[in-house]
Amino acid sequence: MTGFELARRQRGRFLVRIEDIDLNRTSEDYVSRIFDDLHWLGLQWEEPVVRQSSRFVAYRAAAADLLDRGLLYSCYATRAEIEAAVATAHPRGCDPDGAPLYPGLYRDATAQELVRRKDAGERYCLRINMRRALTAAAAILDGEPLTFCEWTGESAKTPTVVAADPGRWGDAVIVRKDTPASYHLAVVLDDAAQGITHVTRGRDLYAATDLHRLLQVLLGLPAPIYHHHRLILDPTGRKLSKTLRDTTLRTLRAEGATPADIHRLIGFPAAPA
């Protein structure tokens, strides 16, 4: 079920958010195309549409709070340094996305080294100190387990309670070098600010919910109910990707496809009236 259908059946609000924290890769043309495609599919949403690029002050404030509490640390490691450290790490693990786990560089760096590198103008990201974060969350939860609620589909009368395991992400990036947030930090703050009660997103973000629930607990944010829908795959079972130049909705439209064709193609009900 689409997020639009879920909101309509529950007599809720359907919101669209433009997640444009990466200003170097954002353009108004892309945004206009998104709106045009959604309108063409028959979707309607509330205005104004929130843009993450307007929320940088909130992201910086939350990151500063976590940093002051010792839950984040500065990481100056380059991609090459991380790859070299990972190659010699024992044991070698991967995060849920399949990327090698960050090997902890700069987790225990001295204050003098961090100041020296900052004064030299070197760029850095902020990573979560997962060990400390889990300890802090456990104290906040006071013995209660860290979980999230997953709505599995129309046949489910109540959401399923799922145990969250953010530790498998390791010391994940919370603030990127080039923007004042990562997707993980931005999305939990935006969900809370917009009063989101139900999040509908792709199955590829299911594991990220572990990390999002940790951040929600640490920042005192409410937990929405999640629904992770299946992905649209190519004939080989691979997720469609713009990076690999898979066929776009705009291309299908140009070839004469109708909204009803698209809904049938992805296995959803007929387009909303």
N, C-alpha and C positions, 0 to 999 in steps of 0.2 A: 504494500500500500504506500502511496506517495504521502509526503508530509502534508500536502494540500488536502488530500482525502481524509487523512486522520484528523486534521484540524476541523474540517467541515462536519464530519460525523460526530465529533465531540463538542460541536458548537463553540469551538475555540477560535483563536486568532492565528492567522498564518503570516509569518514574518519572513522577509528576505533580508539577508545581510551581505554586504560586499566586503569580503575578507581581503583587503588590499594593503596589508602591512609592508609588503615588499614594493616600495615605491618605484624602484628601478624597473620593475616588470609590469607596472600597471599603466593603463591608458584609458581615457574616456571612451575610446572606440570599443574596447573590450567590454566595458561596463554597459554601454548602449546595446551591444549585441546580446548580452545576457538578458537584459530586460526585454528585448525584442523577441528572443526565443521563448521566454517564459510566457509572454503575452500570447504568442502564436499557439502555444500548447494549451491555452485557455486558463492559465493560473492567474489568480488575483491576490494581492497582498496589501498590507497596510502601508501607508506613507506617514512620515518620511522613512526612507530606508537608511539604516545605520551603516556607516562606513568605518571600518577599523582605523583608517588613516586619521580619523577625527578623534580617536580615543587614546592617543599616545600618552597624554598626561596621566590617565588612570592606570595604564600599564606600568609607567615608570614608578608611580606611587606604590603599587603592589609589589613590584620587584624590590624597591627600596626597603619595604617592610620585611620581606623575606631575607634580604641581605643583612639588615640590621640584627635579625634574629639568628644569624649564623647558618641559615639554611641554604644559602647560595654562596658560590665562590667564583672569583674571576678566573677565567681560563684563557691563557695567551697562546695555547698550542696551535700550531699550524696543522693543515691537513697532512703534510708530509711527516711531521713529528708524531702525530697520532697513528698514522699507518705504520711507522717504524716501531712504535711502542706496542702496537697490537700484534705485530709479527713475532715479537719475543714474549708476549704475555702467556702465562700459564696459570690456570687453564684459560683457553680461549673461548669466550662465549659470544652470543649474538643477542641483540634485542629483538622484540617481536616483529620488527620490520626486516629482520635478517641482516642488519648492519652489525659489524663488530662492536662489542661493548666498549665504551670509552674506558681506557685503562687507568684513569685516576690521576693523570698529570695535573699538577697545580692544586690538587685537593689539599695538600699539606704544604704548599709553598709558604715561605716566610713573608712576613709583612714587608720587610725590606725589599725583597725581590719584586713583589707586586707593585710597590710604590715606584721602584726603579723603572719597571717596564711601562707603567702608566705615564710617568713623567717623560719617558722617551717617545710617547705618542703611539705606542703599539695598540692595535685593536684587540679587543677581547670580548668574549661572550660570558654569560653568567650561567653556570651549571648548578643543578640542585645537588646538594650533598645528601644522597639518598639515605645513607645510614642515619644521619641526624634528622632528616625529614620524617622518616618512619618512626623514630623515637618520639618526636614532637607530636605526630599524629596520634600515636598510641596514647599519649598522655591526655590529649584533647578528647579522644573517644572514651577514655576511662574504662577500658576493658572490652568495649564493643568492637566487633570486627569491622574492617574497612570493606564496604560492599557497595554495589550499585544495583538499581532496578532496571531490568531489561524486559520490555514488552515484546513478546515473540510473534504476535500476529493476531488476526481477528478472532481466532478460536480461543485465545487465552483470556480468561476472565480477570486474572490479576497478573501483574508483572512478576517475573522470576527474579529472586534475589541472587546475585552473582558475587562471589568472593573476588575482591580486587587484589591484584598482585603488582603494585607499581615497582617493586624492587627489581623486576626483570628488565626494566628500562635502564637500570644503572643511573649514573649521574647525567641525566638528560639535559639538553640545552633548554633553558627557560627564557633567556633573553639572548637573541642572536647578536652577532657582531655588527650587523648592518641595520638593525631595527630595534626598537625598545621592547620587543616581546618575541616570543615564538608563537606558533599556532596554539600550543597547549595553554600558555598563560592568557593569551588574548581571548580565546573562545570561552574559557570558564568565567572570565570577568564580564564578557559581553552577555553571556547567557543570564548571569545574575542581574546585570543592570537592566536587561530587557524583560525580566520576569518570566523567563522561559520555563515552562513546566514539562514539556515533552520535546526531546531532540530526536529528529529522524535524520539519519545519515548512513553512509555506506558501510558495509561490513568490513572494509579495509581499515576503519577507524575503531573497530571493536576493542582491540587491545589498548588503544590510547586512552580508553575510558578509565583504565586503572590509574594512569598518571593524572587524569583530570580529577578523579575523585580525591586523590591525595592533595592536590592543590586546593580543591574546594574546602576540604577539612582545615588545611593550614591557614586559609584566608577567611574562614568563617562564612563561606558561601553556601547557599542551598543546593541540593542535589536534584536535578531534573530526572524524569524517567526517560530512558533511552530506548530507541528502536533502531537497530542496525539492519537495513534491508540488503538483499542480495545485490551483487554487482552486475553490470552489463559486461559480458565477456565476448571475446571473438570466438570463432569456431574451434580454436585450439584450447580454449579455456583461460586465455590470458585476459587480464583486465584491460579495457580500452584506455589508451593514453594519448594525450596531445603531444607528449614528447616524442612518441614513436609515430606521430602523424596518422593516427587512426582516423577513420571517417567521422566527420563532425556532424552535428545536427544541422548546421547551416548547409553543408554539402547535400545532405538528404533532402532538405527543403528545396534546394536549387534543382534537384533531380525530380521534383514533383511529389514528394512524400507529403501526406496529410497528417494532422495531429493524431487521427485515429490509427494511421499506419504506425506511427511511432509508439503509441500505447500498445498495439498488438506486438510490435517487434520486441519490446522489453517485458511483455507478459503482464502489463498492468490493465486494469479495467478501461473501458472507453473513456475518452477525454471528458472532463467535467463540463457540464452544461453551463 
